[in-house]
Amino acid sequence: MKFAILAAGEGSRLAQEGVELPKPLVKIGGEAMIDRLIRIFEECGAESIHIITNNLTPLTQQHLRRLQETNPKIGLIVKTTPSSMHSFYELRQVMGDGKFCLTTVDTIFREEEFKRYIDAWKHSDEDGLMAVTDYIDDEKPLYIATDEELTITGFLDTEPQRYISGGIYALDEKSFAVIDKCIAEGQSRMRNFQRQLVKEGLKLKAYPFSKILDVDHASDIEKAEAFLSQR
């Protein structure tokens, strides 16, 4: 199965709060966030790992190019994009058909839960399996509306629901026509792409994780380390 990482954001909030490294290279428990994702994806049997980063972070580019020298599974796009949805559009061009899992670079989860999630996706007949959590510690969460069977019925900004998006998206190639349409219509932001998936009639299920964190602020680094140290 294919994997992909959105790592083209500027990480401006971390920089403003004194974190010197680019977000993908920030270490959680002694391991850079992007290295952690690559390792976990390989343990899940990744056939390829496509990554997009921006033109503004040469340290990230250098790091990933060094990894490419010893890991032929890694594909790298260096391009500054206006939104994460546009970053996914760029990745879409090189990923090929079939099932894939796309994540943001700063999503922090328990490895065993993620591996169960990927196994569930490999055996799913849905068009998408979206990672969700009922742990809400986000300034602007994307709420996930579901029915009793966890079929996703909507992605909402302002109507609180039990679950929010965890920044982990398992989809198949049917999603490519949807991202193409979003770009053609001038849309932006991943949450609008997700709304379009529902509008286009794709069958999406929510997959609950016990907890998923994002690393947006310096204080989130400590939270993430404490979370992963728990057993």
Contacts in CASP RR format, 6 or more apart in sequence:
PFRMAT RR
TARGET T0000
AUTHOR 0000-0000-0000
METHOD contacts of the structure
MODEL  1
MKFAILAAGEGSRLAQEGVELPKPLVKIGGEAMIDRLIRIFEECGAESIH
IITNNLTPLTQQHLRRLQETNPKIGLIVKTTPSSMHSFYELRQVMGDGKF
CLTTVDTIFREEEFKRYIDAWKHSDEDGLMAVTDYIDDEKPLYIATDEEL
TITGFLDTEPQRYISGGIYALDEKSFAVIDKCIAEGQSRMRNFQRQLVKE
GLKLKAYPFSKILDVDHASDIEKAEAFLSQR
1 44 0 8 1.000
1 45 0 8 1.000
1 46 0 8 1.000
1 47 0 8 1.000
1 99 0 8 1.000
1 100 0 8 1.000
1 101 0 8 1.000
1 118 0 8 1.000
1 121 0 8 1.000
1 122 0 8 1.000
2 46 0 8 1.000
2 47 0 8 1.000
2 48 0 8 1.000
2 49 0 8 1.000
2 50 0 8 1.000
2 95 0 8 1.000
2 96 0 8 1.000
2 98 0 8 1.000
2 99 0 8 1.000
2 100 0 8 1.000
2 101 0 8 1.000
3 37 0 8 1.000
3 41 0 8 1.000
3 44 0 8 1.000
3 46 0 8 1.000
3 48 0 8 1.000
3 49 0 8 1.000
3 50 0 8 1.000
3 100 0 8 1.000
3 101 0 8 1.000
3 102 0 8 1.000
3 103 0 8 1.000
4 49 0 8 1.000
4 50 0 8 1.000
4 51 0 8 1.000
4 52 0 8 1.000
4 88 0 8 1.000
4 91 0 8 1.000
4 95 0 8 1.000
4 100 0 8 1.000
4 101 0 8 1.000
4 102 0 8 1.000
4 103 0 8 1.000
5 34 0 8 1.000
5 37 0 8 1.000
5 38 0 8 1.000
5 49 0 8 1.000
5 50 0 8 1.000
5 51 0 8 1.000
5 52 0 8 1.000
5 102 0 8 1.000
5 103 0 8 1.000
5 104 0 8 1.000
5 105 0 8 1.000
6 52 0 8 1.000
6 84 0 8 1.000
6 87 0 8 1.000
6 88 0 8 1.000
6 91 0 8 1.000
6 102 0 8 1.000
6 103 0 8 1.000
6 104 0 8 1.000
6 105 0 8 1.000
7 23 0 8 1.000
7 24 0 8 1.000
7 34 0 8 1.000
7 51 0 8 1.000
7 52 0 8 1.000
7 53 0 8 1.000
7 60 0 8 1.000
7 104 0 8 1.000
7 105 0 8 1.000
8 52 0 8 1.000
8 53 0 8 1.000
8 54 0 8 1.000
8 79 0 8 1.000
8 80 0 8 1.000
8 81 0 8 1.000
8 84 0 8 1.000
8 87 0 8 1.000
9 23 0 8 1.000
9 54 0 8 1.000
9 84 0 8 1.000
9 87 0 8 1.000
10 54 0 8 1.000
10 56 0 8 1.000
11 22 0 8 1.000
11 23 0 8 1.000
11 216 0 8 1.000
13 216 0 8 1.000
13 217 0 8 1.000
14 23 0 8 1.000
14 26 0 8 1.000
14 215 0 8 1.000
14 216 0 8 1.000
14 217 0 8 1.000
14 218 0 8 1.000
17 217 0 8 1.000
17 218 0 8 1.000
18 218 0 8 1.000
19 26 0 8 1.000
19 218 0 8 1.000
19 221 0 8 1.000
21 27 0 8 1.000
21 59 0 8 1.000
22 57 0 8 1.000
22 59 0 8 1.000
22 60 0 8 1.000
23 33 0 8 1.000
23 105 0 8 1.000
23 106 0 8 1.000
23 215 0 8 1.000
24 32 0 8 1.000
24 33 0 8 1.000
24 34 0 8 1.000
24 53 0 8 1.000
24 57 0 8 1.000
24 60 0 8 1.000
24 63 0 8 1.000
24 105 0 8 1.000
25 32 0 8 1.000
25 33 0 8 1.000
25 34 0 8 1.000
25 59 0 8 1.000
25 60 0 8 1.000
25 63 0 8 1.000
26 32 0 8 1.000
26 33 0 8 1.000
26 106 0 8 1.000
26 215 0 8 1.000
26 221 0 8 1.000
27 33 0 8 1.000
28 36 0 8 1.000
28 108 0 8 1.000
28 215 0 8 1.000
28 221 0 8 1.000
28 224 0 8 1.000
28 225 0 8 1.000
28 228 0 8 1.000
29 225 0 8 1.000
29 228 0 8 1.000
29 229 0 8 1.000
31 39 0 8 1.000
32 63 0 8 1.000
33 105 0 8 1.000
33 106 0 8 1.000
33 108 0 8 1.000
33 215 0 8 1.000
34 51 0 8 1.000
34 60 0 8 1.000
34 63 0 8 1.000
34 64 0 8 1.000
34 105 0 8 1.000
35 67 0 8 1.000
37 103 0 8 1.000
37 105 0 8 1.000
38 49 0 8 1.000
38 67 0 8 1.000
38 71 0 8 1.000
38 74 0 8 1.000
40 111 0 8 1.000
40 114 0 8 1.000
40 115 0 8 1.000
41 49 0 8 1.000
41 101 0 8 1.000
42 49 0 8 1.000
42 73 0 8 1.000
43 111 0 8 1.000
43 115 0 8 1.000
44 114 0 8 1.000
44 115 0 8 1.000
44 118 0 8 1.000
46 73 0 8 1.000
47 73 0 8 1.000
48 73 0 8 1.000
48 75 0 8 1.000
48 95 0 8 1.000
49 73 0 8 1.000
49 74 0 8 1.000
49 75 0 8 1.000
50 74 0 8 1.000
50 75 0 8 1.000
50 76 0 8 1.000
50 77 0 8 1.000
50 91 0 8 1.000
50 94 0 8 1.000
50 95 0 8 1.000
51 64 0 8 1.000
51 74 0 8 1.000
51 75 0 8 1.000
51 76 0 8 1.000
51 77 0 8 1.000
52 76 0 8 1.000
52 77 0 8 1.000
52 78 0 8 1.000
52 79 0 8 1.000
52 81 0 8 1.000
52 87 0 8 1.000
52 90 0 8 1.000
52 91 0 8 1.000
53 60 0 8 1.000
53 61 0 8 1.000
53 64 0 8 1.000
53 76 0 8 1.000
53 77 0 8 1.000
53 78 0 8 1.000
54 78 0 8 1.000
54 79 0 8 1.000
54 80 0 8 1.000
54 81 0 8 1.000
55 78 0 8 1.000
55 79 0 8 1.000
55 80 0 8 1.000
56 80 0 8 1.000
61 76 0 8 1.000
61 78 0 8 1.000
64 74 0 8 1.000
64 76 0 8 1.000
65 76 0 8 1.000
67 74 0 8 1.000
68 74 0 8 1.000
68 75 0 8 1.000
68 76 0 8 1.000
75 94 0 8 1.000
77 90 0 8 1.000
77 91 0 8 1.000
77 94 0 8 1.000
79 87 0 8 1.000
79 90 0 8 1.000
81 87 0 8 1.000
81 89 0 8 1.000
81 90 0 8 1.000
82 188 0 8 1.000
83 188 0 8 1.000
83 189 0 8 1.000
83 190 0 8 1.000
84 104 0 8 1.000
84 189 0 8 1.000
84 190 0 8 1.000
85 179 0 8 1.000
85 182 0 8 1.000
85 183 0 8 1.000
85 187 0 8 1.000
85 188 0 8 1.000
85 189 0 8 1.000
85 190 0 8 1.000
85 192 0 8 1.000
85 193 0 8 1.000
86 183 0 8 1.000
86 188 0 8 1.000
88 102 0 8 1.000
88 179 0 8 1.000
88 190 0 8 1.000
88 193 0 8 1.000
89 179 0 8 1.000
89 180 0 8 1.000
89 182 0 8 1.000
89 183 0 8 1.000
91 102 0 8 1.000
92 176 0 8 1.000
92 179 0 8 1.000
92 180 0 8 1.000
96 173 0 8 1.000
97 172 0 8 1.000
97 173 0 8 1.000
98 172 0 8 1.000
98 173 0 8 1.000
99 121 0 8 1.000
99 122 0 8 1.000
99 170 0 8 1.000
99 171 0 8 1.000
99 172 0 8 1.000
100 170 0 8 1.000
100 171 0 8 1.000
100 172 0 8 1.000
101 118 0 8 1.000
101 121 0 8 1.000
101 168 0 8 1.000
101 169 0 8 1.000
101 170 0 8 1.000
102 168 0 8 1.000
102 169 0 8 1.000
102 170 0 8 1.000
102 171 0 8 1.000
103 167 0 8 1.000
103 168 0 8 1.000
103 169 0 8 1.000
104 167 0 8 1.000
104 168 0 8 1.000
104 214 0 8 1.000
106 214 0 8 1.000
106 215 0 8 1.000
106 216 0 8 1.000
107 166 0 8 1.000
107 167 0 8 1.000
107 168 0 8 1.000
107 212 0 8 1.000
107 213 0 8 1.000
107 214 0 8 1.000
108 212 0 8 1.000
108 213 0 8 1.000
108 214 0 8 1.000
108 215 0 8 1.000
108 224 0 8 1.000
108 227 0 8 1.000
108 228 0 8 1.000
109 131 0 8 1.000
109 168 0 8 1.000
109 209 0 8 1.000
109 211 0 8 1.000
109 212 0 8 1.000
109 213 0 8 1.000
110 209 0 8 1.000
110 210 0 8 1.000
110 211 0 8 1.000
110 228 0 8 1.000
113 209 0 8 1.000
113 210 0 8 1.000
114 168 0 8 1.000
114 209 0 8 1.000
117 129 0 8 1.000
117 131 0 8 1.000
117 168 0 8 1.000
117 170 0 8 1.000
117 207 0 8 1.000
117 209 0 8 1.000
118 170 0 8 1.000
120 129 0 8 1.000
120 207 0 8 1.000
121 128 0 8 1.000
121 129 0 8 1.000
121 170 0 8 1.000
121 207 0 8 1.000
124 170 0 8 1.000
124 205 0 8 1.000
126 203 0 8 1.000
126 204 0 8 1.000
126 205 0 8 1.000
127 171 0 8 1.000
127 172 0 8 1.000
127 174 0 8 1.000
127 175 0 8 1.000
127 197 0 8 1.000
127 202 0 8 1.000
127 203 0 8 1.000
127 204 0 8 1.000
128 169 0 8 1.000
128 170 0 8 1.000
128 171 0 8 1.000
128 172 0 8 1.000
128 175 0 8 1.000
128 202 0 8 1.000
128 203 0 8 1.000
128 204 0 8 1.000
128 205 0 8 1.000
129 170 0 8 1.000
129 204 0 8 1.000
129 205 0 8 1.000
129 206 0 8 1.000
129 207 0 8 1.000
130 144 0 8 1.000
130 152 0 8 1.000
130 165 0 8 1.000
130 166 0 8 1.000
130 168 0 8 1.000
130 169 0 8 1.000
130 170 0 8 1.000
130 194 0 8 1.000
130 204 0 8 1.000
130 205 0 8 1.000
130 206 0 8 1.000
130 207 0 8 1.000
131 165 0 8 1.000
131 166 0 8 1.000
131 167 0 8 1.000
131 168 0 8 1.000
131 169 0 8 1.000
131 170 0 8 1.000
131 207 0 8 1.000
131 209 0 8 1.000
131 212 0 8 1.000
132 144 0 8 1.000
132 163 0 8 1.000
132 164 0 8 1.000
132 165 0 8 1.000
132 166 0 8 1.000
132 206 0 8 1.000
132 207 0 8 1.000
132 208 0 8 1.000
132 209 0 8 1.000
133 163 0 8 1.000
133 164 0 8 1.000
133 166 0 8 1.000
133 208 0 8 1.000
133 209 0 8 1.000
133 210 0 8 1.000
133 211 0 8 1.000
133 212 0 8 1.000
134 162 0 8 1.000
134 163 0 8 1.000
134 164 0 8 1.000
134 208 0 8 1.000
135 210 0 8 1.000
135 211 0 8 1.000
135 212 0 8 1.000
135 213 0 8 1.000
136 164 0 8 1.000
137 213 0 8 1.000
137 223 0 8 1.000
138 164 0 8 1.000
138 214 0 8 1.000
139 216 0 8 1.000
140 157 0 8 1.000
141 164 0 8 1.000
141 165 0 8 1.000
142 155 0 8 1.000
142 156 0 8 1.000
142 157 0 8 1.000
142 164 0 8 1.000
142 165 0 8 1.000
142 191 0 8 1.000
142 194 0 8 1.000
143 155 0 8 1.000
143 156 0 8 1.000
143 157 0 8 1.000
143 158 0 8 1.000
143 159 0 8 1.000
143 160 0 8 1.000
143 161 0 8 1.000
143 163 0 8 1.000
143 164 0 8 1.000
144 152 0 8 1.000
144 154 0 8 1.000
144 155 0 8 1.000
144 156 0 8 1.000
144 161 0 8 1.000
144 163 0 8 1.000
144 164 0 8 1.000
144 165 0 8 1.000
144 206 0 8 1.000
145 152 0 8 1.000
145 153 0 8 1.000
145 154 0 8 1.000
145 155 0 8 1.000
145 156 0 8 1.000
145 159 0 8 1.000
145 161 0 8 1.000
146 152 0 8 1.000
146 153 0 8 1.000
146 161 0 8 1.000
146 162 0 8 1.000
146 163 0 8 1.000
146 206 0 8 1.000
147 153 0 8 1.000
149 205 0 8 1.000
150 205 0 8 1.000
150 206 0 8 1.000
150 207 0 8 1.000
150 208 0 8 1.000
151 203 0 8 1.000
151 204 0 8 1.000
151 205 0 8 1.000
151 206 0 8 1.000
152 198 0 8 1.000
152 204 0 8 1.000
152 205 0 8 1.000
152 206 0 8 1.000
153 198 0 8 1.000
154 195 0 8 1.000
154 198 0 8 1.000
155 165 0 8 1.000
155 191 0 8 1.000
155 194 0 8 1.000
155 195 0 8 1.000
155 198 0 8 1.000
157 191 0 8 1.000
163 206 0 8 1.000
163 208 0 8 1.000
165 191 0 8 1.000
165 194 0 8 1.000
166 209 0 8 1.000
166 212 0 8 1.000
166 214 0 8 1.000
167 190 0 8 1.000
167 212 0 8 1.000
167 214 0 8 1.000
168 212 0 8 1.000
169 190 0 8 1.000
169 194 0 8 1.000
170 207 0 8 1.000
171 197 0 8 1.000
174 202 0 8 1.000
175 197 0 8 1.000
175 202 0 8 1.000
177 200 0 8 1.000
178 193 0 8 1.000
178 196 0 8 1.000
178 197 0 8 1.000
178 200 0 8 1.000
178 202 0 8 1.000
179 193 0 8 1.000
181 196 0 8 1.000
181 200 0 8 1.000
182 192 0 8 1.000
182 193 0 8 1.000
182 196 0 8 1.000
187 193 0 8 1.000
187 196 0 8 1.000
197 204 0 8 1.000
198 204 0 8 1.000
211 227 0 8 1.000
213 220 0 8 1.000
213 223 0 8 1.000
213 224 0 8 1.000
213 227 0 8 1.000
214 220 0 8 1.000
215 221 0 8 1.000
215 224 0 8 1.000
END
